[in-house]
């Protein structure tokens, strides 16, 4: 059945009066601004309360792991299936590669901190939506400020673009360093380990990024 424009308007008005649009909008709204939060525990509680449909499909919230006094923080995109099962960032295949890359430059999970833009796995590992990334950005900034690292390394284009609020591609962002007003750390962008698993020929380039990052630490 095809509705005429007038009928569509009537349906929309009926939905609006019934509060349907308010309910949909509220579904993806962060209830508490993270601004006043001063500890990681408080932030974790606030993130857990974010009202978003993503978490209905997820098993666990994935917050962060590593050294809370780290000088370097790695920022991924979103948990995958294994991270969702264990509630820990980067424990699947990508995580194993990340661990190897860290070890290669003398780092490990006791010296770095690791988190993601999204704390819940998107269904079927789909790419996070712009709305989801925008919703969680203030929480990510607070997370970074509570750890207070000297450096943030964004893993992959999605994390880089969200943190830096840019449309530049990863290849344009790699090899440079950035500052944004909201955090004091210097920001770098490199490949996501999942991409390196698919394109092993790029591991050499990632190695160059990691050596540079280590030399600046
Ligand atoms: N990919 C990510 O971006 N983050 C994880 O935690 C795992 C895979």
py3Dmol code that shows the C-alpha trace and the ligand (Angstrom):
import py3Dmol

protein = """\
ATOM      1  CA  UNK A   1       0.000   0.000   0.000  1.00  0.00           C
ATOM      2  CA  UNK A   2       1.383   3.387  -0.980  1.00  0.00           C
ATOM      3  CA  UNK A   3       0.474   6.328   1.234  1.00  0.00           C
ATOM      4  CA  UNK A   4      -0.155   9.771  -0.184  1.00  0.00           C
ATOM      5  CA  UNK A   5       2.007  12.660   1.138  1.00  0.00           C
ATOM      6  CA  UNK A   6      -0.977  13.829   3.201  1.00  0.00           C
ATOM      7  CA  UNK A   7      -1.469  10.374   4.725  1.00  0.00           C
ATOM      8  CA  UNK A   8       2.288  10.151   5.469  1.00  0.00           C
ATOM      9  CA  UNK A   9       2.113  13.509   7.256  1.00  0.00           C
ATOM     10  CA  UNK A  10      -0.848  12.259   9.305  1.00  0.00           C
ATOM     11  CA  UNK A  11       1.056   9.100  10.279  1.00  0.00           C
ATOM     12  CA  UNK A  12       4.127  11.179  11.235  1.00  0.00           C
ATOM     13  CA  UNK A  13       1.928  13.502  13.336  1.00  0.00           C
ATOM     14  CA  UNK A  14       0.333  10.519  15.028  1.00  0.00           C
ATOM     15  CA  UNK A  15       3.782   9.020  15.782  1.00  0.00           C
ATOM     16  CA  UNK A  16       4.980  12.379  17.075  1.00  0.00           C
ATOM     17  CA  UNK A  17       1.956  12.832  19.377  1.00  0.00           C
ATOM     18  CA  UNK A  18       2.402   9.295  20.676  1.00  0.00           C
ATOM     19  CA  UNK A  19       6.024  10.136  21.593  1.00  0.00           C
ATOM     20  CA  UNK A  20       7.514   7.501  19.255  1.00  0.00           C
ATOM     21  CA  UNK A  21      10.239   9.866  17.986  1.00  0.00           C
ATOM     22  CA  UNK A  22      11.214  10.810  21.559  1.00  0.00           C
ATOM     23  CA  UNK A  23      11.606   7.136  22.458  1.00  0.00           C
ATOM     24  CA  UNK A  24      13.806   6.488  19.388  1.00  0.00           C
ATOM     25  CA  UNK A  25      15.941   9.568  20.105  1.00  0.00           C
ATOM     26  CA  UNK A  26      16.323   8.607  23.766  1.00  0.00           C
ATOM     27  CA  UNK A  27      17.561   5.141  22.804  1.00  0.00           C
ATOM     28  CA  UNK A  28      20.946   6.452  21.734  1.00  0.00           C
ATOM     29  CA  UNK A  29      21.374   9.253  24.225  1.00  0.00           C
ATOM     30  CA  UNK A  30      24.135   9.375  26.809  1.00  0.00           C
ATOM     31  CA  UNK A  31      22.330   9.997  30.128  1.00  0.00           C
ATOM     32  CA  UNK A  32      25.250  11.523  31.990  1.00  0.00           C
ATOM     33  CA  UNK A  33      27.842  13.892  30.630  1.00  0.00           C
ATOM     34  CA  UNK A  34      31.279  12.488  31.502  1.00  0.00           C
ATOM     35  CA  UNK A  35      32.558  15.997  32.313  1.00  0.00           C
ATOM     36  CA  UNK A  36      32.361  15.805  36.122  1.00  0.00           C
ATOM     37  CA  UNK A  37      33.834  12.294  36.323  1.00  0.00           C
ATOM     38  CA  UNK A  38      37.195  12.037  38.103  1.00  0.00           C
ATOM     39  CA  UNK A  39      38.035   8.305  38.297  1.00  0.00           C
ATOM     40  CA  UNK A  40      38.168   5.362  35.889  1.00  0.00           C
ATOM     41  CA  UNK A  41      35.699   3.479  38.088  1.00  0.00           C
ATOM     42  CA  UNK A  42      33.164   6.327  37.788  1.00  0.00           C
ATOM     43  CA  UNK A  43      33.726   6.481  34.045  1.00  0.00           C
ATOM     44  CA  UNK A  44      33.182   2.732  33.699  1.00  0.00           C
ATOM     45  CA  UNK A  45      29.890   3.033  35.582  1.00  0.00           C
ATOM     46  CA  UNK A  46      28.799   5.973  33.410  1.00  0.00           C
ATOM     47  CA  UNK A  47      29.696   4.128  30.185  1.00  0.00           C
ATOM     48  CA  UNK A  48      27.765   1.067  31.343  1.00  0.00           C
ATOM     49  CA  UNK A  49      24.682   3.293  31.728  1.00  0.00           C
ATOM     50  CA  UNK A  50      24.813   4.731  28.210  1.00  0.00           C
ATOM     51  CA  UNK A  51      21.481   3.924  26.687  1.00  0.00           C
ATOM     52  CA  UNK A  52      22.309   2.475  23.295  1.00  0.00           C
ATOM     53  CA  UNK A  53      20.822  -0.391  21.331  1.00  0.00           C
ATOM     54  CA  UNK A  54      24.347  -1.746  20.620  1.00  0.00           C
ATOM     55  CA  UNK A  55      24.586  -3.310  24.047  1.00  0.00           C
ATOM     56  CA  UNK A  56      21.472  -5.410  23.572  1.00  0.00           C
ATOM     57  CA  UNK A  57      23.386  -7.624  21.099  1.00  0.00           C
ATOM     58  CA  UNK A  58      26.652  -7.706  23.083  1.00  0.00           C
ATOM     59  CA  UNK A  59      27.742 -10.155  25.799  1.00  0.00           C
ATOM     60  CA  UNK A  60      30.097  -7.867  27.723  1.00  0.00           C
ATOM     61  CA  UNK A  61      31.092  -4.250  27.905  1.00  0.00           C
ATOM     62  CA  UNK A  62      34.747  -3.851  26.906  1.00  0.00           C
ATOM     63  CA  UNK A  63      36.261  -0.895  28.768  1.00  0.00           C
ATOM     64  CA  UNK A  64      40.077  -0.820  28.866  1.00  0.00           C
ATOM     65  CA  UNK A  65      43.113  -2.841  29.841  1.00  0.00           C
ATOM     66  CA  UNK A  66      46.717  -2.224  30.807  1.00  0.00           C
ATOM     67  CA  UNK A  67      48.724   0.184  32.885  1.00  0.00           C
ATOM     68  CA  UNK A  68      46.592   3.048  34.205  1.00  0.00           C
ATOM     69  CA  UNK A  69      49.748   5.188  34.491  1.00  0.00           C
ATOM     70  CA  UNK A  70      50.903   4.372  30.961  1.00  0.00           C
ATOM     71  CA  UNK A  71      52.706   6.978  28.893  1.00  0.00           C
ATOM     72  CA  UNK A  72      51.184   5.539  25.732  1.00  0.00           C
ATOM     73  CA  UNK A  73      47.546   4.673  25.028  1.00  0.00           C
ATOM     74  CA  UNK A  74      46.394   2.628  22.025  1.00  0.00           C
ATOM     75  CA  UNK A  75      42.920   3.419  20.737  1.00  0.00           C
ATOM     76  CA  UNK A  76      41.070   0.814  18.665  1.00  0.00           C
ATOM     77  CA  UNK A  77      37.691   0.894  16.983  1.00  0.00           C
ATOM     78  CA  UNK A  78      35.333  -1.549  18.692  1.00  0.00           C
ATOM     79  CA  UNK A  79      35.428  -5.007  20.283  1.00  0.00           C
ATOM     80  CA  UNK A  80      35.224  -8.079  18.068  1.00  0.00           C
ATOM     81  CA  UNK A  81      33.739 -11.488  18.897  1.00  0.00           C
ATOM     82  CA  UNK A  82      36.532 -12.640  21.229  1.00  0.00           C
ATOM     83  CA  UNK A  83      36.691  -9.298  23.049  1.00  0.00           C
ATOM     84  CA  UNK A  84      32.906  -9.447  23.472  1.00  0.00           C
ATOM     85  CA  UNK A  85      33.222 -12.926  25.028  1.00  0.00           C
ATOM     86  CA  UNK A  86      36.027 -11.969  27.420  1.00  0.00           C
ATOM     87  CA  UNK A  87      35.204  -8.294  28.095  1.00  0.00           C
ATOM     88  CA  UNK A  88      38.845  -7.316  27.358  1.00  0.00           C
ATOM     89  CA  UNK A  89      40.114  -5.219  24.415  1.00  0.00           C
ATOM     90  CA  UNK A  90      42.272  -6.793  21.729  1.00  0.00           C
ATOM     91  CA  UNK A  91      42.351 -10.430  22.851  1.00  0.00           C
ATOM     92  CA  UNK A  92      41.396 -11.995  19.494  1.00  0.00           C
ATOM     93  CA  UNK A  93      43.620 -12.404  16.433  1.00  0.00           C
ATOM     94  CA  UNK A  94      44.135  -8.651  16.037  1.00  0.00           C
ATOM     95  CA  UNK A  95      45.107  -8.451  19.690  1.00  0.00           C
ATOM     96  CA  UNK A  96      47.673 -11.209  19.293  1.00  0.00           C
ATOM     97  CA  UNK A  97      49.265  -9.281  16.444  1.00  0.00           C
ATOM     98  CA  UNK A  98      49.129  -6.060  18.480  1.00  0.00           C
ATOM     99  CA  UNK A  99      50.933  -7.851  21.344  1.00  0.00           C
ATOM    100  CA  UNK A 100      53.653  -9.015  18.931  1.00  0.00           C
ATOM    101  CA  UNK A 101      54.080  -5.482  17.574  1.00  0.00           C
ATOM    102  CA  UNK A 102      54.294  -4.074  21.101  1.00  0.00           C
ATOM    103  CA  UNK A 103      56.836  -6.713  22.125  1.00  0.00           C
ATOM    104  CA  UNK A 104      58.918  -5.934  19.047  1.00  0.00           C
ATOM    105  CA  UNK A 105      59.508  -2.406  20.366  1.00  0.00           C
ATOM    106  CA  UNK A 106      59.917  -3.442  24.004  1.00  0.00           C
ATOM    107  CA  UNK A 107      56.365  -2.704  25.157  1.00  0.00           C
ATOM    108  CA  UNK A 108      53.585  -4.899  26.525  1.00  0.00           C
ATOM    109  CA  UNK A 109      50.257  -4.692  28.360  1.00  0.00           C
ATOM    110  CA  UNK A 110      52.001  -3.859  31.626  1.00  0.00           C
ATOM    111  CA  UNK A 111      53.480  -0.698  30.095  1.00  0.00           C
ATOM    112  CA  UNK A 112      50.707   0.508  27.767  1.00  0.00           C
ATOM    113  CA  UNK A 113      46.961   1.126  28.088  1.00  0.00           C
ATOM    114  CA  UNK A 114      44.488  -0.116  25.453  1.00  0.00           C
ATOM    115  CA  UNK A 115      40.902   0.912  24.833  1.00  0.00           C
ATOM    116  CA  UNK A 116      38.423   1.378  21.982  1.00  0.00           C
ATOM    117  CA  UNK A 117      36.116   4.105  20.778  1.00  0.00           C
ATOM    118  CA  UNK A 118      33.091   1.810  21.258  1.00  0.00           C
ATOM    119  CA  UNK A 119      32.744  -0.293  24.398  1.00  0.00           C
ATOM    120  CA  UNK A 120      30.314  -2.774  22.836  1.00  0.00           C
ATOM    121  CA  UNK A 121      30.714  -5.005  19.799  1.00  0.00           C
ATOM    122  CA  UNK A 122      28.627  -3.851  16.837  1.00  0.00           C
ATOM    123  CA  UNK A 123      26.431  -6.748  15.657  1.00  0.00           C
ATOM    124  CA  UNK A 124      28.247  -8.938  13.128  1.00  0.00           C
ATOM    125  CA  UNK A 125      31.351  -6.718  13.498  1.00  0.00           C
ATOM    126  CA  UNK A 126      29.797  -4.060  11.284  1.00  0.00           C
ATOM    127  CA  UNK A 127      31.606  -0.724  11.060  1.00  0.00           C
ATOM    128  CA  UNK A 128      30.457   1.623  13.830  1.00  0.00           C
ATOM    129  CA  UNK A 129      28.065   4.320  12.686  1.00  0.00           C
ATOM    130  CA  UNK A 130      29.008   8.009  12.825  1.00  0.00           C
ATOM    131  CA  UNK A 131      26.250   8.460  15.419  1.00  0.00           C
ATOM    132  CA  UNK A 132      27.784   5.767  17.673  1.00  0.00           C
ATOM    133  CA  UNK A 133      31.285   7.196  17.347  1.00  0.00           C
ATOM    134  CA  UNK A 134      30.035  10.734  18.053  1.00  0.00           C
ATOM    135  CA  UNK A 135      28.093   9.535  21.089  1.00  0.00           C
ATOM    136  CA  UNK A 136      31.143   7.868  22.652  1.00  0.00           C
ATOM    137  CA  UNK A 137      33.776  10.480  21.749  1.00  0.00           C
ATOM    138  CA  UNK A 138      33.302  12.515  24.976  1.00  0.00           C
ATOM    139  CA  UNK A 139      33.719   9.291  27.016  1.00  0.00           C
ATOM    140  CA  UNK A 140      36.878   8.414  25.071  1.00  0.00           C
ATOM    141  CA  UNK A 141      38.295  11.904  25.709  1.00  0.00           C
ATOM    142  CA  UNK A 142      37.548  11.525  29.417  1.00  0.00           C
ATOM    143  CA  UNK A 143      39.118   8.037  29.384  1.00  0.00           C
ATOM    144  CA  UNK A 144      42.291   9.446  27.791  1.00  0.00           C
ATOM    145  CA  UNK A 145      42.400  12.379  30.211  1.00  0.00           C
ATOM    146  CA  UNK A 146      42.081  10.052  33.224  1.00  0.00           C
ATOM    147  CA  UNK A 147      45.000   7.912  32.013  1.00  0.00           C
ATOM    148  CA  UNK A 148      46.827  11.107  30.972  1.00  0.00           C
ATOM    149  CA  UNK A 149      49.314   9.491  28.577  1.00  0.00           C
ATOM    150  CA  UNK A 150      52.026  11.365  26.715  1.00  0.00           C
ATOM    151  CA  UNK A 151      50.959   9.741  23.442  1.00  0.00           C
ATOM    152  CA  UNK A 152      47.795   8.316  21.913  1.00  0.00           C
ATOM    153  CA  UNK A 153      48.162   5.919  18.997  1.00  0.00           C
ATOM    154  CA  UNK A 154      44.974   5.480  16.970  1.00  0.00           C
ATOM    155  CA  UNK A 155      44.739   2.052  15.368  1.00  0.00           C
ATOM    156  CA  UNK A 156      43.065   2.363  11.977  1.00  0.00           C
ATOM    157  CA  UNK A 157      41.097   4.980  10.122  1.00  0.00           C
ATOM    158  CA  UNK A 158      37.901   4.849  12.164  1.00  0.00           C
ATOM    159  CA  UNK A 159      39.576   5.538  15.514  1.00  0.00           C
ATOM    160  CA  UNK A 160      41.846   8.181  13.952  1.00  0.00           C
ATOM    161  CA  UNK A 161      39.054  10.036  12.193  1.00  0.00           C
ATOM    162  CA  UNK A 162      36.814   9.981  15.267  1.00  0.00           C
ATOM    163  CA  UNK A 163      39.446  11.243  17.675  1.00  0.00           C
ATOM    164  CA  UNK A 164      40.882  13.840  15.299  1.00  0.00           C
ATOM    165  CA  UNK A 165      37.472  14.741  13.825  1.00  0.00           C
ATOM    166  CA  UNK A 166      38.805  14.683  10.308  1.00  0.00           C
ATOM    167  CA  UNK A 167      37.851  13.138   6.994  1.00  0.00           C
ATOM    168  CA  UNK A 168      41.466  12.622   5.972  1.00  0.00           C
ATOM    169  CA  UNK A 169      42.350   9.032   5.117  1.00  0.00           C
ATOM    170  CA  UNK A 170      44.677   6.920   7.233  1.00  0.00           C
ATOM    171  CA  UNK A 171      47.368   7.164   4.573  1.00  0.00           C
ATOM    172  CA  UNK A 172      47.193  10.968   4.872  1.00  0.00           C
ATOM    173  CA  UNK A 173      47.307  10.805   8.690  1.00  0.00           C
ATOM    174  CA  UNK A 174      50.148   8.283   9.124  1.00  0.00           C
ATOM    175  CA  UNK A 175      53.627   9.666   9.756  1.00  0.00           C
ATOM    176  CA  UNK A 176      52.344  12.934  11.248  1.00  0.00           C
ATOM    177  CA  UNK A 177      51.611  13.977  14.819  1.00  0.00           C
ATOM    178  CA  UNK A 178      48.553  15.865  15.995  1.00  0.00           C
ATOM    179  CA  UNK A 179      47.269  17.849  18.953  1.00  0.00           C
ATOM    180  CA  UNK A 180      43.619  18.480  19.767  1.00  0.00           C
ATOM    181  CA  UNK A 181      42.339  20.921  22.363  1.00  0.00           C
ATOM    182  CA  UNK A 182      40.560  18.345  24.524  1.00  0.00           C
ATOM    183  CA  UNK A 183      43.596  16.230  25.540  1.00  0.00           C
ATOM    184  CA  UNK A 184      47.229  17.014  26.240  1.00  0.00           C
ATOM    185  CA  UNK A 185      48.708  13.903  24.564  1.00  0.00           C
ATOM    186  CA  UNK A 186      50.367  13.918  21.163  1.00  0.00           C
ATOM    187  CA  UNK A 187      48.314  11.836  18.719  1.00  0.00           C
ATOM    188  CA  UNK A 188      49.552   9.414  16.045  1.00  0.00           C
ATOM    189  CA  UNK A 189      47.736   7.203  13.578  1.00  0.00           C
ATOM    190  CA  UNK A 190      48.791   3.811  12.308  1.00  0.00           C
ATOM    191  CA  UNK A 191      47.275   0.713  10.742  1.00  0.00           C
ATOM    192  CA  UNK A 192      44.717  -1.393  12.557  1.00  0.00           C
ATOM    193  CA  UNK A 193      46.141  -4.885  13.286  1.00  0.00           C
ATOM    194  CA  UNK A 194      43.085  -6.459  11.586  1.00  0.00           C
ATOM    195  CA  UNK A 195      44.074  -4.646   8.382  1.00  0.00           C
ATOM    196  CA  UNK A 196      47.648  -5.899   8.751  1.00  0.00           C
ATOM    197  CA  UNK A 197      46.322  -9.470   9.056  1.00  0.00           C
ATOM    198  CA  UNK A 198      44.545  -8.974   5.735  1.00  0.00           C
ATOM    199  CA  UNK A 199      47.440  -7.065   4.121  1.00  0.00           C
ATOM    200  CA  UNK A 200      50.673  -8.469   5.604  1.00  0.00           C
ATOM    201  CA  UNK A 201      52.776  -6.547   3.071  1.00  0.00           C
ATOM    202  CA  UNK A 202      51.930  -3.377   5.063  1.00  0.00           C
ATOM    203  CA  UNK A 203      53.544  -4.756   8.245  1.00  0.00           C
ATOM    204  CA  UNK A 204      56.829  -3.144   7.238  1.00  0.00           C
ATOM    205  CA  UNK A 205      55.142   0.292   7.205  1.00  0.00           C
ATOM    206  CA  UNK A 206      53.542  -0.410  10.588  1.00  0.00           C
ATOM    207  CA  UNK A 207      56.965  -1.384  11.914  1.00  0.00           C
ATOM    208  CA  UNK A 208      58.283   2.041  10.798  1.00  0.00           C
ATOM    209  CA  UNK A 209      55.389   3.729  12.669  1.00  0.00           C
ATOM    210  CA  UNK A 210      56.047   1.720  15.833  1.00  0.00           C
ATOM    211  CA  UNK A 211      59.787   2.483  15.765  1.00  0.00           C
ATOM    212  CA  UNK A 212      59.041   6.190  15.377  1.00  0.00           C
ATOM    213  CA  UNK A 213      56.493   6.128  18.197  1.00  0.00           C
ATOM    214  CA  UNK A 214      58.921   4.288  20.497  1.00  0.00           C
ATOM    215  CA  UNK A 215      61.708   6.737  19.728  1.00  0.00           C
ATOM    216  CA  UNK A 216      59.434   9.644  20.711  1.00  0.00           C
ATOM    217  CA  UNK A 217      58.266   8.066  23.978  1.00  0.00           C
TER     218      UNK A 217
END
"""
ligand_1 = """\
8
LIG
N 39.490 -4.504 17.033
C 39.412 -3.353 17.736
O 39.407 -2.260 17.170
N 39.346 -3.447 19.056
C 39.386 -4.596 19.726
O 39.333 -4.575 20.942
C 39.478 -5.772 18.959
C 39.522 -5.707 17.627
"""
view = py3Dmol.view(width=600, height=400)
view.addModel(protein, "pdb")
view.setStyle({"model": 0}, {"cartoon": {"style": "trace"}})
view.addModel(ligand_1, "xyz")
view.setStyle({"model": 1}, {"stick": {}})
view.zoomTo()
view.show()
